[in-house]
Amino acid sequence: MDLAYLHPLYEQTGSWASAYVDLSHGAGERPARGEPTARAMARELAAQGADEATCRAVRHAVDDLVHSADPYGRALFARSGEVVLDPPLARPPRDGGSAQWAPLPRVAPLLELAGEDPVCVVAYLDRRGADFELRGGPAGHEADAVPGWQWPVRRTGSADRSERRFQLRVENAWEHNAAEIADALAVCQEETRADLLILVGDDRERRAVQERLPRRLHDRVVETGTGSGGRLLDEEVDRARAEHVRRGARKDLDRFLAGRVPDARGRATAVEGVPALVEAAREHRIDELLIRPEGPDTRREVWIGQEPDRVAVRRTELTALGAPPAWQARADDALLRAAVEAGAPAVCVTPALPDASADTPSGGLGALLRGW
């Protein structure tokens, strides 16, 4: 997950209201449930010490979401009477939502709720061309169409020499079409920044197009046969997107597991545990943060200063850095703030885990490190 969009949350110091709003219930229920939810969240924030202006801003923002078209929900981050950021969620929050007032915005749940929602281009292939459909962006948006050369495509079983020459013309036409489709698909991916390309068609059509795609796109491709009625159902696309997320998380986790083994010089390129991660944050060495949200270290409190790299396990360590004042904050949110400042991404590794006993960062927090 690219964390750059969270920068506005760290441009000002002071406590934040963080609210996760569930909009996954039916649209007919929203007017009945919206107002009580808004009031409940405002009361919860006030009970935790939030100022009246910020509570009012959150209440009004939640009320406005009653008529939202968002299928799952939104996160709201507010302070000083203003909602600063309100990203949509890719899945509903747990337990119907939450509200929290804390020294740092509560951004860690975004890794699960909004972090991995890959945009994909579905390419419907045939011998005459292809249609592209964008999924994960505007619903049902047709991205492009590639007509290709209009050559005959029906082949015969005859061994007659003239028939074979005709078949060669068909094959040459398809080779050209496949190259045209691959070029157009590469341009479409660049323009839409799609994370995933789904090729729909028969085996030979899919293979011909994939072979002609730029190498940089090969790990983004998923192939499938024709969908129901010639088009992929939402469920089929969702399965492909979920598998893409799982593969990406698994790749990051494997890099971490390999990196925590010291090299010949005794240096590891990955660390785990709060003390090591805090040190890496202070040294601006976090290259990618890995989080298992249910891990016990995510809830562990650390000490933070005004600057993102001012973080310590003990308050005395922070004082030694010359960074008063100091506050306590959750380790996951403090490390995410440091990752944002360092321009480092973060990933939730849960999709990569086959079971709870799988090898993961100790305590639920780990990082790949930058070189010295």
C-alpha positions in Angstrom: 0.0 0.0 0.0 1.3 3.4 -1.0 1.0 5.7 2.0 1.6 9.0 0.3 -2.0 10.1 0.4 -1.8 10.1 4.3 0.7 13.0 4.3 -2.0 15.6 5.3 -2.5 13.7 8.5 1.0 14.4 9.7 1.4 18.1 8.7 0.0 19.2 12.0 0.7 18.0 15.5 -2.0 17.3 18.1 -4.6 14.7 18.8 -6.9 13.3 16.0 -10.4 11.9 15.8 -10.4 8.7 13.7 -13.8 7.2 12.7 -14.5 4.1 10.6 -18.1 4.2 9.3 -19.9 1.1 8.1 -22.1 1.7 5.0 -22.4 -2.0 4.0 -26.0 -2.3 5.1 -28.8 -1.8 2.6 -29.5 1.7 1.3 -33.0 1.6 2.7 -31.5 1.2 6.2 -29.1 4.1 6.1 -31.5 6.9 6.9 -32.8 5.0 9.9 -29.3 4.1 11.2 -27.2 7.0 10.1 -28.2 9.6 12.7 -27.9 7.4 15.7 -24.5 6.2 14.4 -23.3 9.8 14.0 -24.5 10.8 17.5 -22.9 7.6 19.0 -19.5 8.3 17.4 -19.6 12.0 18.5 -20.4 10.9 22.0 -17.6 8.3 22.0 -15.1 10.9 20.8 -16.2 13.4 23.5 -15.9 10.8 26.2 -12.3 10.2 25.1 -11.5 14.0 25.3 -12.2 15.3 21.8 -13.1 18.9 21.5 -16.6 19.9 20.7 -15.8 21.3 17.3 -14.2 18.1 16.1 -17.0 16.0 17.5 -19.5 18.2 15.6 -17.4 17.9 12.4 -17.4 14.1 12.6 -21.1 13.9 13.4 -22.0 16.1 10.4 -19.7 14.0 8.1 -21.2 10.8 9.2 -24.7 12.2 8.7 -23.7 13.2 5.2 -22.7 9.6 4.4 -26.3 8.4 4.9 -26.9 9.0 1.2 -23.4 8.0 0.1 -23.1 5.5 -2.8 -20.0 3.9 -1.1 -20.8 0.2 -0.8 -18.6 -0.5 2.2 -17.8 2.6 4.2 -15.4 5.4 4.8 -12.7 6.4 7.3 -12.8 10.0 8.6 -9.8 11.8 10.2 -10.6 15.1 11.8 -9.0 17.7 14.1 -9.7 21.3 15.1 -13.3 21.1 13.8 -12.3 19.9 10.3 -12.4 16.5 8.5 -9.0 16.5 6.9 -9.2 13.1 5.0 -12.0 10.7 4.3 -10.8 7.8 2.1 -13.4 5.2 1.0 -13.1 1.6 2.3 -12.8 -1.5 0.1 -14.5 -3.7 2.8 -16.7 -2.9 5.8 -15.1 -2.1 9.1 -15.4 -4.7 11.9 -18.2 -4.5 14.5 -20.1 -1.8 12.6 -17.4 0.9 12.9 -15.4 2.7 15.6 -14.3 6.1 16.8 -11.1 7.0 18.5 -9.4 10.1 19.9 -5.6 9.7 20.1 -2.3 11.6 19.7 -1.9 10.0 16.2 -4.6 9.3 13.6 -5.6 5.6 13.8 -4.5 4.7 10.2 -3.4 1.0 10.7 -6.9 -0.4 10.0 -6.6 1.1 6.5 -4.1 -1.6 5.6 -6.9 -4.2 5.8 -9.9 -2.0 5.0 -8.6 0.1 2.1 -5.0 -0.9 1.5 -5.4 -3.6 -1.3 -8.2 -3.0 -3.7 -6.4 -3.6 -7.0 -7.7 -1.9 -10.1 -7.8 -4.4 -13.0 -8.4 -4.3 -16.8 -10.3 -7.2 -18.2 -9.4 -7.9 -21.8 -12.0 -10.0 -23.7 -10.0 -11.5 -26.6 -11.1 -13.0 -29.9 -9.4 -13.4 -33.3 -10.7 -10.1 -34.6 -9.7 -7.9 -31.7 -10.4 -7.2 -28.0 -12.6 -5.2 -25.6 -11.1 -3.8 -22.5 -13.2 -3.3 -19.3 -11.9 -1.4 -16.2 -12.8 -3.0 -12.9 -12.1 -1.5 -9.5 -12.4 2.0 -10.9 -15.8 3.4 -12.1 -18.1 0.4 -12.2 -18.6 -1.2 -15.6 -16.4 1.4 -17.3 -15.3 0.2 -20.7 -11.7 1.2 -21.0 -11.1 0.7 -24.7 -11.6 -1.5 -27.7 -9.1 -2.8 -30.3 -10.7 -3.8 -33.6 -7.7 -5.6 -35.1 -7.5 -6.8 -38.7 -10.7 -8.2 -40.1 -9.3 -11.5 -41.4 -11.2 -14.7 -41.8 -10.7 -16.8 -38.6 -12.4 -20.1 -39.3 -9.9 -22.9 -40.0 -10.5 -26.1 -41.9 -9.2 -29.6 -41.5 -8.2 -29.9 -45.2 -4.6 -30.8 -46.1 -4.9 -29.3 -49.5 -2.0 -26.9 -50.3 -4.3 -24.0 -51.1 -6.1 -24.5 -47.8 -2.8 -24.4 -45.9 -1.9 -21.2 -47.6 -5.2 -19.7 -46.5 -4.6 -20.9 -42.9 -1.2 -19.2 -43.0 -2.9 -15.9 -43.9 -5.2 -16.4 -40.9 -2.4 -17.1 -38.6 -0.4 -14.1 -39.8 -3.5 -11.9 -39.2 -3.9 -13.2 -35.7 -0.2 -12.7 -34.9 -0.6 -9.1 -36.0 -3.8 -8.7 -33.9 -2.2 -10.2 -30.8 0.7 -7.7 -31.1 -1.8 -4.8 -31.5 -3.8 -5.9 -28.5 -0.7 -6.3 -26.4 0.5 -2.8 -27.3 -2.9 -1.3 -26.6 -3.2 -3.2 -23.3 0.2 -1.9 -22.1 -0.9 1.7 -22.9 -4.2 1.1 -21.1 -2.4 -0.3 -18.0 -0.1 2.7 -17.9 -3.0 5.2 -18.2 -5.2 3.5 -15.7 -2.3 2.4 -13.4 -4.1 -1.0 -13.3 -2.6 -3.5 -10.8 -4.0 -6.5 -12.6 -4.7 -7.6 -16.2 -7.2 -10.4 -16.8 -7.1 -12.0 -20.2 -10.3 -13.7 -21.2 -10.5 -16.0 -24.2 -9.3 -19.4 -25.5 -5.9 -20.7 -24.5 -4.1 -19.8 -27.7 -5.5 -16.2 -27.8 -4.5 -15.6 -24.2 -1.0 -17.0 -24.7 -0.4 -15.0 -27.9 -1.3 -11.7 -26.2 0.6 -12.4 -23.0 3.8 -13.4 -24.8 3.8 -10.0 -26.5 3.2 -7.9 -23.4 6.2 -6.0 -21.9 8.1 -8.0 -19.4 7.2 -5.5 -16.6 3.6 -6.6 -16.9 4.0 -10.4 -16.8 3.5 -10.7 -13.1 0.3 -8.7 -13.3 -1.4 -11.1 -15.7 -4.2 -13.6 -14.9 -5.7 -15.8 -17.5 -9.2 -17.3 -17.6 -11.7 -18.9 -20.0 -14.8 -17.1 -21.2 -17.1 -15.9 -18.4 -20.8 -16.4 -18.0 -22.5 -15.1 -21.1 -19.0 -14.2 -22.5 -18.4 -11.7 -19.7 -16.8 -12.2 -16.3 -19.1 -12.0 -13.3 -18.2 -9.7 -10.4 -17.5 -12.7 -8.3 -15.0 -14.1 -10.8 -13.2 -10.7 -11.0 -13.2 -10.5 -7.2 -11.6 -13.9 -6.9 -8.8 -12.9 -9.4 -8.2 -9.6 -7.5 -8.1 -11.4 -4.1 -5.6 -13.9 -5.5 -3.5 -11.0 -6.8 -3.4 -9.5 -3.3 -2.5 -12.8 -1.8 0.4 -13.3 -4.2 1.7 -9.8 -3.6 1.6 -10.2 0.2 3.2 -13.6 -0.1 6.0 -12.2 -2.2 6.6 -9.4 0.4 6.5 -11.8 3.3 9.0 -14.2 1.6 11.4 -11.3 1.0 11.1 -10.4 4.7 11.7 -14.0 5.9 14.8 -14.3 3.7 16.0 -10.8 4.7 16.0 -11.5 8.4 18.7 -14.1 8.0 22.1 -12.4 8.4 24.4 -12.4 5.4 28.1 -13.3 5.4 28.9 -10.0 7.1 26.3 -10.6 9.8 23.9 -8.0 8.4 20.2 -8.6 8.0 18.0 -6.7 5.6 14.9 -7.2 7.6 14.1 -6.7 11.3 11.2 -7.4 13.6 10.0 -6.5 17.1 9.3 -3.0 18.4 12.8 -2.1 19.6 14.5 -2.9 16.3 11.7 -1.2 14.3 11.9 1.9 16.4 15.6 2.1 15.8 15.1 1.7 12.1 12.5 4.4 12.1 14.8 6.9 13.8 17.5 6.1 11.2 15.1 6.5 8.3 15.9 2.9 7.2 12.4 1.4 6.8 12.0 0.5 3.1 8.7 -1.4 3.6 6.6 -2.0 6.7 4.9 -5.4 7.2 2.0 -5.6 9.6 -0.1 -8.5 10.9 -3.0 -6.5 12.5 -3.8 -9.1 15.1 -0.2 -9.3 16.4 0.3 -8.3 20.0 3.1 -5.7 19.2 0.7 -3.6 17.1 -1.1 -2.5 20.3 2.1 -1.9 22.3 2.6 1.7 23.3 5.7 3.6 22.3 6.7 7.2 22.9 6.6 9.8 20.1 7.6 13.4 19.6 6.4 16.0 17.2 8.6 14.7 14.3 7.8 11.3 12.7 11.3 10.0 13.4 11.1 10.9 17.0 10.0 7.5 18.4 11.3 5.5 21.3 10.4 2.5 23.4 11.0 4.5 26.6 10.4 8.1 27.4 13.9 8.6 28.7 15.2 7.5 25.2 13.1 10.2 23.6 14.3 12.8 26.1 17.9 11.9 25.3 17.1 12.7 21.6 16.1 16.2 22.7 12.5 15.8 21.5 10.1 17.1 24.1 7.1 17.1 24.4 6.3 13.4 24.3 3.1 11.4 24.0 2.3 7.7 24.0 0.9 6.1 20.9 0.2 2.7 19.4 3.3 1.1 17.9 1.6 0.4 14.5 0.4 3.9 14.1 3.7 5.4 15.2 5.6 3.3 12.7 3.2 4.0 9.9 3.8 7.8 10.5 7.5 7.2 10.2 6.9 5.1 7.0 4.9 7.9 5.5 7.6 10.4 6.2 10.3 8.1 4.7 8.2 7.4 1.6 8.0 3.7 2.4 5.0 1.5 1.6 3.2 -0.8 4.0 1.6 -4.2 3.6 -0.8 -6.3 5.6 0.5 -9.8 5.4 -2.6 -11.5 6.6 -3.8 -12.5 3.1 -0.5 -14.4 2.6 -1.0 -16.6 5.7 -2.5 -20.1 5.3 -3.1 -20.3 9.0 -2.4 -18.6 12.3 0.8 -20.7 12.9 2.5 -19.4 9.7 5.9 -17.8 10.0 5.3 -14.0 10.2 7.0 -11.0 11.7 7.4 -11.5 15.5 4.6 -9.7 17.3 3.0 -8.7 14.1 5.5 -6.0 13.1 8.4 -6.2 10.7 10.3 -4.2 8.1 12.5 -4.5 5.1 15.5 -2.2 5.5 17.2 0.2 3.2 21.0 0.0 2.8 23.3 2.3 4.6 
